[in-house]
């Protein structure tokens, strides 16, 4: 399932904790077919999401399978 920028999702961390998140960026822009290479940090990822943890906003790179 492809998620859209700005979409509210549920992120499941490696430890199994589920958190509400918002999609900030996608690796591949399906409209233009462009791969967003400026966000590649050496590991595979599909999305950049924003989480609120302990009152602070955190940005996390994640895979599509970690979102629902």
C-alpha positions as CSV (number, residue, x, y, z in Angstrom):
1,X,0.0,0.0,0.0
2,X,1.4,3.4,-0.9
3,X,1.1,6.2,1.6
4,X,0.8,9.8,0.6
5,X,2.7,12.8,2.0
6,X,0.7,14.3,4.9
7,X,-1.2,11.0,5.6
8,X,-1.7,9.9,9.2
9,X,-0.3,6.4,9.8
10,X,0.6,4.0,12.6
11,X,4.3,3.3,12.9
12,X,5.4,-0.1,14.5
13,X,8.9,0.2,16.0
14,X,11.3,-2.7,16.1
15,X,10.3,-3.4,19.7
16,X,6.6,-3.7,18.7
17,X,5.4,-0.3,20.1
18,X,2.8,1.3,17.9
19,X,2.8,5.1,17.5
20,X,0.8,7.6,15.5
21,X,2.9,9.4,12.8
22,X,2.6,11.6,9.8
23,X,4.3,10.9,6.4
24,X,6.7,13.7,5.6
25,X,8.5,12.4,2.5
26,X,8.5,9.3,0.3
27,X,11.6,7.8,-1.3
28,X,10.0,7.5,-4.7
29,X,7.6,10.1,-6.1
30,X,5.2,8.0,-8.1
31,X,3.9,10.9,-10.1
32,X,7.2,11.8,-11.6
33,X,9.1,8.5,-11.1
34,X,11.9,10.3,-9.3
35,X,13.9,8.7,-6.5
36,X,14.5,11.2,-3.7
37,X,18.3,10.6,-3.3
38,X,19.0,13.5,-1.0
39,X,17.4,11.5,1.9
40,X,19.4,8.3,1.4
41,X,21.5,7.6,4.5
42,X,23.1,4.3,3.6
43,X,20.2,2.0,4.6
44,X,17.0,1.1,2.8
45,X,14.0,3.2,3.6
46,X,10.7,4.0,2.0
47,X,9.4,6.9,4.0
48,X,10.4,9.8,6.3
49,X,7.8,10.1,9.1
50,X,7.3,12.5,12.0
51,X,6.5,11.1,15.5
52,X,5.7,12.9,18.7
53,X,7.6,11.3,21.6
54,X,7.5,12.8,25.1
55,X,6.3,16.1,23.7
56,X,9.1,16.3,21.2
57,X,8.8,15.8,17.4
58,X,11.1,13.2,16.0
59,X,11.8,12.3,12.3
60,X,12.3,8.7,11.5
61,X,13.3,6.8,8.3
62,X,11.2,3.7,8.0
63,X,10.1,0.9,5.7
64,X,6.6,0.5,4.3
65,X,6.1,-2.7,6.2
66,X,6.5,-0.8,9.5
67,X,3.5,1.4,8.6
68,X,-0.2,0.7,8.7
